[in-house]
Amino acid sequence: MVTLFTVVWTVMLEFDPSAEIQALRSTFSDIAAVVDVDSLRAEIARLSEDAGAPDLWDDVEKAQKVTSALSHRQSELKRLTDVEQRLDDLDVLIEMAIEMDDEDTAAEARREIADLQDVIGQLEVQTLLDGEYDARAAVVTIRSGAGGDDATDFAEMLLRMYLRWAERHKYPVKVMDTSYAEGAGIKSTTFEVDAPYAYGTLSVEAGTHRLARISPFGGADKRQTSFAAVEVIPVMEEAKEVEVPEGDIRVDVFRSSGPGGQSVNTTDSAVRITHLPSGIVVSMQNEKSQIQNRAAAMRVLQTRLMLLQKEQEAATKKELAGTITASWGDQMRSYFLYGQQLVKDLRTGYEVGNPAAVFDGDLDGLIAAGIRWRKRKDDD
C-alpha cells in the first residue's frame, strides 16, 4: 500500500518511508519465524486447557507454575501481535497523510516509524536470548560497595533505575528485601522481575557499577568514586530439587524495618537464612507472615545453590550469578555525573550522554549492546 504512494508523498512532503517500512516488516518477519508464532499459540492453547482444569488448584505449586507459564506466553504473543497491528495501522496513517496532504499526520507517521524501529529492535535482541535460563523471570540483588554514604546512595539510585526500567515495560516487580543504611540509601536490596526473558535481558547488568560525581555528602567540590554490585539470577522452577538439610542452615527472625530503622511491622515476620557450608545469606521481609518470608527465602537460596553447583560442575565461576567485588578493577559500567556527564559500558564501549535519562530507566540501548556483545563473545 505504501509503495503505491511513495512518489506522491516524496514530492508533497519530502519524505519517503518505503525503505524504513520495508526494513521493519522484514525484521519483524524474521523475528516471528524465530519465535515460531504457531508453536507459541499452540502452547498457549495447551496451557489454557491445563489452567481450566477443575482440579488445578488441588496442587497449588503446579497451579502456580501453569498460570505463570501461561501469563508469560500470552505476554510474549501480545507483544508480537501488537507490533503487527501497529505496522498495519502505519500503512493507514501514511495513506491518510497523502490523501489529506497533512504535514501533522505525516509527522505522526514519522514518530510511529521511529518508535516501531525501537520496539522491533528490542524484539530482535530478544531472539538472541537462547541461553538455558534466558526465558525465565529474574531475581536481582544490589549491594553497596566501597564509597561510604555515596555507595549506599548509589545502590538506591540503581534500584530506582531498574524499577523505572521495569515500569516503562510494564513488567511486574516485587521488592523482596531491603536493608537500609544508617545514613543515606541502602546497603542491599533484592527484587523479582516477573516477565518473559527477564533473566536473559537483565543478566548483562550483572557486575560492578561505578559512580563518579561531586559528593553531596563530603566537602565542597570533592569528587567521590563509589561502587555497587549487581547480581542477577533466574527464578528456578526446579529449585525444589536442591535438598537443603535443616542442619545446614541457620534461620533468624526479626522485625521488618523501613528507612532510618522505622518499623514497618510489629511482629517478627522478616526471615534471614544463612547457608552454613557456603556462607550464602538470604533475607526476606516483603511478605506479611514469617512462613511466607521463609518460603520465599528458601526458594532464592535453593536457586543460588543450584547455580553454584552448575558453576562448580562447569568450572565457570562467573557464568551466571558470578562473584562481584564492587571495587576498583572489576567495574563493567561507569556513570560520570560531573564534567562530561556520561554513562559508559566498559565491555561494549556503548555510551550515553544523558545519565539522568539512564537513571530514570532508559536502559534499553545499554542492555541491547550488552546482549549483542555477549552473543558475539559466546560465538567466538
Secondary structure, 3 states (H helix, E strand, C coil): CCHHHHHHHHHHHCCCCHHHHHHHHHHHHHHHHHHCHHHHHHHHHHHHHHHCCCCHHHCHHHHHHHHHHHHHHHHHHHHHHHHHHHHHHHHHHHHHHHHHCCHHHHHHHHHHHHHHHHHHHHHHHHCCCCCCCCCCCEEEEEEECCCHHHHHHHHHHHHHHHHHHHHHCCCCEEEEEEEECCCCCEEEEEEEECCCCHHHHHHHHCEEEEEEEECCCCCCCCEEEEEEEEEEEECCHHHHHCCCCHHHEEEEEECCECHHHCECCCCCCEEEEEECCCCCEEEECCCCCHHHHHHHHHHHHHHHHHHHHHHHHHCCCCCCCCCCCCCCCCEEEEEECCCCCEEEECCCCCEECCHHHHHCCCCHHHHHHHHHHHHHHHHC
